[in-house]
Amino acid sequence: MERSASLAKLLGRDDDAKLLLINADDFGMCHAENVATIDGLESGAFCSTTVMMPCPWAEEAIDFARRTPGADVGVHITHTSEWEIYKWGPLSGVGAVPTMVTPRGYFHPQVDPFYDSARLDEVERETRAQIDAALAAGIDVTHLDSHMGTLQLRSQHHELYVRLAAEYRLPIRVVGRRMLEAMGMKHIASLADELGVLYPDHLWYGGPPEPAATSSYWTELMDNLWPGVTEIFIHPAIADAELRGMTDSAEQREADHRFFMSAETRRRLRELDIELVGYREIRDLQRRLSPC
């Protein structure tokens, strides 16, 4: 079956209301990412974030979540380790998920090697380990999403993603019905609806082509935002020497952080009557609609 109303309508907003969910991905990846993410969450510039539990700086993210119980913190389910000289591996241990790792014990660097190698039962084991670790650490988990889309680009992985979201009673990031249909996975939306899993009406999964285009890129998106709940995800960070040594995206990450932190951006959102919304409200609605 299909959801009978938009998520915005289910949340009690008007049919033409425009709601924007700004999620800061990669919380816990490194200190530079954490500083910018915490800055955005504490100021209200970001609506939510998702933590990479296997990463070296996850403890700092966990500490923030513990001392900020109202923060909107989800789990950025992580099955890849993309940077050449900065790596992480599975929480469940190399021996428990041998098909998910390289000979050196790290996650595969890209999505295709992950799909070529990883057994689905091991993917489920590691995914559960990451969600359970976040809960055990004291994070009041508000939602799930998938680093580099590993749980969203193949049908059987996406089905697992939805079923785990239903089990843990959490909303998830989904690309939207039309894109799912184009990907040959129209049934995923129906499965989510059947299991009572909520997801935004729209997902914008692009980003500026270069740091200099950051302001114009995101401003155009806001100016043309669709009615309903639209999620965008960014990777805010401070472009310090360590981050520059890890990735060539350091300057873009800092540019995105500056844009969404700016007073001009907040003024523009108000002018356009765009309401910011977080996953906590969506999670709480999901649990009211599906209490068991």
C-alpha positions in Angstrom: 0.0 0.0 0.0 1.0 3.6 -0.4 1.2 6.3 2.2 -2.1 8.3 2.0 -0.6 11.7 2.7 2.7 13.5 2.4 5.0 13.5 5.4 4.4 17.2 5.9 0.6 16.6 6.1 1.2 13.7 8.5 3.2 16.1 10.7 0.2 18.5 10.8 1.4 21.1 8.2 -0.6 22.5 5.3 -0.5 20.8 1.9 1.7 23.6 0.4 4.0 23.9 3.4 7.8 23.7 2.6 9.8 21.9 5.2 13.6 21.5 5.0 15.6 18.9 6.9 19.3 19.6 6.9 21.3 16.6 8.0 25.0 16.8 8.9 26.5 13.5 7.7 29.7 11.9 8.9 29.5 13.0 12.6 32.3 11.2 14.4 34.5 10.7 11.3 37.2 13.2 12.6 37.5 16.1 15.0 37.2 18.7 12.2 33.9 17.2 11.2 32.7 17.1 14.9 33.5 20.7 15.6 31.5 22.0 12.6 28.6 19.6 13.3 28.3 20.5 16.9 28.5 24.2 16.0 25.6 23.8 13.5 23.5 21.7 15.9 23.9 24.0 18.9 23.1 27.1 16.8 20.0 25.5 15.1 21.5 25.8 11.7 21.4 22.0 11.2 18.3 19.9 12.0 20.0 16.6 12.6 23.1 14.6 12.2 24.2 11.0 11.8 27.2 9.4 13.5 29.6 7.0 12.0 30.0 4.5 14.9 33.1 2.7 13.5 35.2 5.9 13.1 38.0 7.0 15.4 36.3 10.2 16.6 32.8 8.6 17.3 33.4 8.9 21.1 33.4 12.7 20.8 30.1 12.5 19.0 28.7 10.1 21.6 29.8 12.5 24.4 27.9 15.4 22.7 24.8 13.3 22.3 24.9 12.2 26.0 25.2 15.8 27.3 22.7 17.2 24.8 19.7 14.8 25.1 17.5 16.9 22.9 19.9 16.8 20.0 18.7 15.0 16.9 21.3 12.3 16.4 20.9 9.2 14.2 23.2 6.5 12.9 25.1 6.9 9.7 25.3 3.2 8.9 28.9 2.7 7.6 30.1 -0.2 5.4 32.8 1.6 3.4 36.1 3.3 4.3 36.8 5.6 1.3 39.8 7.7 2.2 43.2 6.4 1.1 45.2 7.0 4.3 42.5 7.3 6.9 40.7 4.0 7.6 38.2 2.2 9.8 36.7 -1.2 10.0 33.7 -3.2 11.4 32.5 -2.9 15.0 31.5 -6.5 15.0 35.1 -7.6 14.3 36.9 -8.8 11.2 36.3 -12.4 12.1 32.5 -11.9 12.2 32.2 -10.2 8.9 35.2 -11.4 6.8 33.5 -10.6 3.4 33.1 -7.0 4.3 36.8 -6.2 4.7 40.0 -5.9 2.8 43.0 -8.1 3.6 44.1 -5.4 6.0 40.9 -5.5 7.9 39.3 -2.2 6.8 36.0 -1.8 5.0 36.2 -1.7 1.2 36.9 1.8 -0.1 34.0 2.0 -2.6 30.4 0.7 -3.0 31.1 -1.7 -6.0 33.7 -3.8 -4.1 31.3 -3.9 -1.1 28.5 -5.3 -3.3 30.9 -7.7 -5.1 32.2 -9.2 -1.8 29.9 -8.7 1.2 27.4 -11.4 2.2 24.0 -10.0 3.2 24.0 -11.9 6.5 27.3 -10.2 7.4 25.9 -6.8 6.3 23.0 -7.3 8.6 25.2 -8.4 11.5 27.4 -5.3 11.2 24.5 -3.0 10.7 22.8 -4.2 13.8 26.2 -3.9 15.7 26.4 -0.2 14.8 22.8 0.6 15.8 23.1 -1.4 19.0 26.4 0.3 19.8 24.8 3.8 19.4 21.9 2.8 21.7 24.2 1.2 24.3 26.4 4.3 24.3 23.4 6.3 25.4 22.4 8.0 22.1 18.7 8.5 21.8 18.8 7.5 18.2 16.3 9.4 16.0 16.9 7.9 12.5 19.0 5.9 10.2 20.8 6.7 6.9 23.5 5.0 4.9 27.0 6.2 4.2 27.7 6.2 0.5 24.3 4.6 0.0 25.4 1.0 0.6 21.9 0.1 1.9 20.0 1.9 -0.8 21.4 1.0 -4.2 20.5 -2.7 -4.3 17.0 -4.1 -3.7 17.9 -6.8 -1.1 20.0 -4.3 0.8 17.3 -1.7 0.8 14.8 -4.2 2.0 17.1 -5.0 4.9 17.4 -1.3 5.6 13.6 -0.9 5.8 13.0 -4.0 7.9 15.7 -2.9 10.4 14.2 0.6 10.6 10.8 -1.0 11.4 12.3 -3.2 14.0 14.1 -0.3 15.7 11.1 1.9 15.1 13.1 4.6 13.3 12.6 6.7 10.2 15.1 6.5 7.4 16.5 8.5 4.4 14.9 7.3 1.1 15.4 8.8 -2.3 11.7 9.2 -3.0 9.1 7.2 -4.9 9.9 8.3 -8.4 13.6 7.7 -8.1 12.9 4.3 -6.5 10.7 3.4 -9.5 13.5 4.5 -11.9 15.9 2.3 -10.0 13.5 -0.7 -10.3 12.7 -0.6 -6.5 9.2 0.7 -6.5 8.3 -1.9 -3.9 10.6 -0.4 -1.3 8.2 2.6 -0.7 5.3 0.1 -0.4 7.3 -2.0 2.1 8.2 1.0 4.2 4.5 2.1 4.2 3.4 -1.4 5.1 5.8 -1.6 8.0 5.0 1.9 9.2 8.5 3.4 8.5 8.4 7.1 7.8 10.8 8.9 5.3 10.9 12.4 3.8 8.8 13.3 0.8 11.9 14.3 -1.2 15.7 13.8 -1.0 18.2 16.1 -2.6 21.4 14.2 -3.1 23.6 16.6 -5.0 26.0 19.2 -3.9 27.9 22.2 -5.2 30.4 21.5 -8.0 33.1 23.6 -6.3 33.4 25.7 -3.2 33.0 29.0 -5.1 29.5 27.8 -6.3 28.3 26.9 -2.8 26.1 30.0 -2.1 24.5 30.0 -5.5 23.9 26.3 -5.6 22.1 26.0 -2.2 20.3 29.3 -2.7 18.8 28.1 -6.0 17.7 24.9 -4.2 16.0 26.8 -1.5 14.3 29.2 -4.0 12.8 26.2 -5.8 12.0 23.9 -2.9 9.1 21.5 -3.3 6.1 21.4 -1.0 6.5 18.7 1.6 9.5 17.6 3.6 12.8 17.7 1.7 16.0 16.3 3.2 19.4 17.5 2.1 22.6 16.2 3.5 25.9 18.0 3.9 29.3 17.2 5.4 30.3 20.2 7.5 33.8 20.5 8.7 36.6 22.9 9.5 39.3 22.6 6.8 42.3 22.2 9.1 45.6 20.6 8.1 44.5 17.1 9.2 41.3 17.2 7.2 43.2 18.5 4.1 45.6 15.5 4.5 42.7 13.1 4.5 40.5 14.3 1.7 40.3 16.7 -1.2 36.8 17.7 -0.1 38.0 19.7 2.9 37.3 23.1 1.3 33.8 22.1 0.2 32.9 20.8 3.6 34.0 24.1 5.2 32.1 26.1 2.5 28.9 24.2 3.2 29.3 24.8 6.9 29.8 28.5 6.4 26.8 28.8 4.1 24.3 27.1 6.4 25.7 28.9 9.5 25.4 32.4 7.9 22.8 34.9 9.0 22.0 35.5 5.3 20.9 31.9 4.8 18.7 32.0 7.9 17.1 35.3 6.7 16.5 33.7 3.2 14.8 30.7 4.7 12.5 33.0 6.7 11.7 35.1 3.6 10.8 31.9 1.7 8.6 30.6 4.6 10.7 27.4 4.8 10.4 25.7 8.1 13.3 23.6 9.4 12.3 20.2 10.7 14.3 17.4 12.4 14.1 13.6 12.5 13.1 13.5 16.1 9.6 14.9 15.3 9.3 12.3 12.5 10.5 9.5 14.8 8.0 10.4 17.5 5.2 10.6 14.9 6.2 7.1 13.5 6.1 5.7 17.0 2.7 7.2 17.7 1.3 5.8 14.4 2.9 2.4 14.9 3.0 1.9 18.7 3.9 -1.8 18.6 
